[in-house]
């Protein structure tokens, strides 16, 4: 009967080496087995959109403020108690509409007194004319002295001068009576009243009763740099300098409005450039029949420069920027992400012009950019034509 002899190693280091080798082989076979069992991770999905080619117009985008075309402070020009107010605060009023009534009895009495004085002076003048004619006739008959004739001529001339003064006083009395009616100087919108009925107004100095502004049309003021002014003059061939820009179309948008819905035209440019800022004050005028635009509002301004041209447009959501500038991510024919540095142009709705960097045939990533990195393989999905920007439906958009 034979007995198996145990395996022996000549030395302890050799035994340790065999143990490490077996452990390494076991770990390698285990990893290969796990890798064979683990499924491959799918490429992340992204939404892509192809650039579109459209006709666009270059614009200058500026900022400014609206201002009323006329603003007047209504003042009490005569002294008296304020009797009535004929409007509600904030009303739209018409030209010559009665707004305030000041106490009138004193001014009616002054007018009657002035008219009575006119009548008295007319009677005095008429009497002087008759007496002058009578004494002149007597002097011609050697029945009166020349001194008498000269005295009545002086009386007649004095009465004539007194009558002119009385008529002037009557006219002033009429004016003062007219000032008791405070009316609107033009069509516009009136602010709140600053004096209530029963208050004494016009005492010592004019009293401001309210302020009225003409808001149709409406002015928009903004400043342009010398460079921008030069571009405008070149675009519109202004041989008369900045003054020749009158009539150039201009568009504005206010807070809460999409785009630039209001259209007007330039009608004024300042005569000098401000030396401290190097800018020129420019004004546009806009129709405002519905009075939706108010004086003092901040306005986004867009002025077209030049004619329409063909350009490549990409959804604005596709643009990103870093220290190297603006760029978009595109998917090549091997479904690998690539970075394309681009030069941005003006916006047109949800799209933006790409001046340089794209040929127009690329697949631009518009959704899922956080899952896409240059050199990474992705699974692209075309955005539907009605939603080229790849935006989420309204019910999926976050509420702000």
C-alpha positions, 0 to 999 in steps of 0.5 A: 500500500502506497501513501501519497507524499505531501507536496513540499517546497524547498523554501518558504519564499517559493510557497508564497510566490505560488500562493500569490500567482494563484490569487492573481489568476483567480482575480483575473478570471473573475473580472473577465467573467464579470465583464462578460456578464455586464451589458455595455452602457448605451450612448446618452441621448441628445436632441439635435437640430439642423441650422436653417438659412433665412434672410435677416437684417442687421440691427443695432440694439440700444437702450433708452427711455420714453418721454411725453411729447409735451408736458405742462404744469397747470397753474392757477394764474389768478387768486381765488378759492378752487370751486370745482374739479371736472376730471378724475385722476389719470383721465384722458382729456381733450384739448380745451376741456374744462378741468378746474373752476376758480371763484369767479364773482370777484372777476365778474365784478371787476369786468363790470366795473371796467366796462362801466369805466369804458362807457364813462370815458366814451361819454367824456370823449363825445362831450369833448368832441362836441365842445371842440367843434362848437368853440372852433366855430365860434372862434372862426366867427370871432366870438371865442378866444383861441385859448378856449379852442386849445383847452377843448382840443386838449380835453378831447385828446385826454379823453381819447387816451383815457378811453384807450386805457379804460378799454385796456383795463376791460380787456385785462378784466376779461383775461382774468375772468377767463383764467378762472376756467383752467382748460386742457392745452392739448389732448393728453392724460392728466395726472392726479390733482394737487389741490382739492376744492375749497383751497385758496390758490394763486395767492402770492405766486402761481399754484400748480394744480395738476400736470398733463402730458401728451402721450400720442405720439410718444418720444423715445430718447437714447444715445449712440456712440460715434462708431454706431453713428458712423454705421448708421450714416453709411447704411443710409447714405446720409450726406447731411450728417446726423441730421439726415437720419430723420425718417430712419425706421426704429423699433422698441420693446418695453418691459414684459413685451416679446421682441420689438412690437412698436415701430416708429422713426427717428426725427431728431439728432443732437447738434453736438457729441457729448465730449465726456461720453463720446455719444450723441443724443438721438430721438425717435417718435412713436404712435401711441393711440391706445396710450399703452406706453407711458412716459419714463419707461425703459425701452429696448431699441432696435435700429436696422442697419443695411439691407436683408442678407442670407444667413445661417441660424441656430436655436439660441439654446444651443449656444454656450461660451467660455474663455475661448468664446462662443461655441456650439456642440455638433454630432458628426457622421460617427455620432461623436460630439465635436465642439465648434467655435462660432461668431454670434450674430443678431437674434431672430425669435428663438434663433440666432445668426451664426456669422462664422463657424458653421457650414449649415449641414451640421447636426447641432445639439439643442437638448442634452448638452450636459450629457454631451462632451467633445469626443463622446459618442451619443445617440442623436434624435432629430428635433421636430420641425415645429420645435427646432429649439428642442424645448420641453412642452409647456406642461413640462417647463418650470414655472417662474 
